[in-house]
């Protein structure tokens, strides 16, 4: 048996990458950020589930679950992927997140129990509020894309 196979059986989290999908969600000139229980600020996102037909469905389902926002227009011409590692029960877990750009006219947010707060901020304010540099870069990329298609943000 291959050594990696043995290790995988001993440690179900070894070499398995979690996958989530989320939105950089824009309302005119504002971006939605959510605060997580540990205090960090990020975009709405969540795990891919077996019944999800594609990443857009995952991101949309998670957005509804986390915020109550259901009406979005997804920009199919922009996507980004981030990777990081986090700790769960003393184990390092690699994670990838596929990010999509979406717009909504909804401003009312109904937070799930997964989050402690939310903010609609202009792009500069959102960049300052985001906790992780990787996501600040993600926001800059989304903003550059919007500008490139004629959206003033």
N, C-alpha and C positions, 0 to 999 in steps of 0.2 A: 504494500500500500504506500502511496506517495506520502512523504512527511507532512505536507500541507493538509492532506485529507485527514490524517490522524489528529493534527492540531485543531482542525475545524470541528471534529467530533468532540474533542475535549473542551474546547472553548467556543461555544456557538457564536460569540461576538467577534472572534478573530477573523480578520480579513473581510468582514462583511461591512459593506458601506450602506448606511442609511440614506434614503433618498426622500427629499421633500421638494415641494413646489410652492411658489409664492408669487405675489404681485408687488411691483412698485405701482401703487394705486394713486392716480392723479384725479383731482377734482378741480377743473379749470387751472388754477395756478398753485394749488395746494397738494401736498403729499400726506398720505395717512401713515402714521407710525403707531405701533403698539408697544406698551411697556409690559415686560415679562416679569413674573414674580421675583426673579433674582435681581431685578432693577434695570436690566439693559433695555434699550430701545431698538426696535427693528421693524421690518415690514411684516404684513400678514403672510404666514406660510404654514405648511403642515405636511405630514407624512403621506406618501403614496399608499393607498389601500388597494387590496386585491381587486375590488370591483371597479376601480378607476380606469376608464378606457384610454385616457391620455393625460399628459401633464396639465393641460388647460382645465380639464375636469377636476383634477386634484386641487389646483390653485383656487378654482371657483368654489368648490365644496368647502374648502378650508376658510375662504373669505366669508362665506355665509355663516359657517359655524362660529367663527371668531368675532365677527362684526355685525352680522345681520344684513350686510350689503349683498344684494343679489344681482342688480343690474350693472353690468360692466361691458365695455367694448374693449376687446383685447387687440393690441397692435401686433399683428403677426410678423412685422418686419424687425422686431427687436427681441432678443433673448440673451440671457447671460447665465453663467453657471459659477457657483462659488463652492469651495471646499474648506472644511475645517475639521478639527478633532475636538471632542468634548468628553468629559468624564461621566460615566454612569456606573454607580456601585463599584467604584475603584477601577473600572476598566476604561481604557481609551477607545472611543468609538469614532471612526471616520464618518463624515457626513458630507453629502453633496446636496446643493439646493439649486434647482432650476428656477430662474426668475423670469417673469414676463411683465410687460408693461401693459397696464389697463387703465381705462378712464371710466369714471362714473359721475353721475350728477347727484348721487345720494350723499348727503352729509351726516345724516343721523346714524350713529353707531350704537349697537347693542353689544356690549362686551361679553365674551364668554368668561367662564371661571379661569381660563388659562392666562388671562391678562389682568393687569391692575389699573391700566389707564390707557388713554389714546390721545393723540393730538393730530390736528390737521395743521400743517405748517407750510410756509412757502419753501421753495427749494433750498435757499440759504439756511433758513431756520432748521429744516429737516436734516441737512448735512451736519449742522452743529449739534443737533440732538442725538443723532445716531451714535451708538456706542462703539461699533467696530469699524476700523478703517476700510476693511474689505467692502462693507456695505456703503460707506461714504463714496468709494470709488464706483460702486454699482449705481448709486444715485446720480453721480456725475455723468456716467455713460448714458443713462436713461435721459437725462436732461439734454445732453449733446445730441442724442437721437431726435428728441422732440424739436429741438432748434433746427436740425437738418431737414426736417419735413415741414418747416414753416410755422411751428408753434412757438410763440414767444413765452418762455418760462424762465 
